[in-house]
Amino acid sequence: MDEVEVGNGIRLGQLLKLVGVVDTGGAAKELLESGQVLLNGQPETRRGAQLAVGDVVQAGGRTVRLT
């Protein structure tokens, strides 16, 4: 599991780009709509979902915990 420091929070689409799971916002939208992104173990489809410290995101074969 990788850890990413986010300070005051980050939106899910931005995180997916930051960690290299996707290259563009459009690619993030497609990945989310496909149901392949889990937020704290639950499917998440909202690109703009606000994340906070302690959240765990699984996508594209990666697991990331926000610190």
Helices and strands as residue ranges (DSSP letters): E 2-4, E 10-11, H 12-18, H 25-33, E 38-39, E 42-43, E 50-51, E 56-59, E 62-66
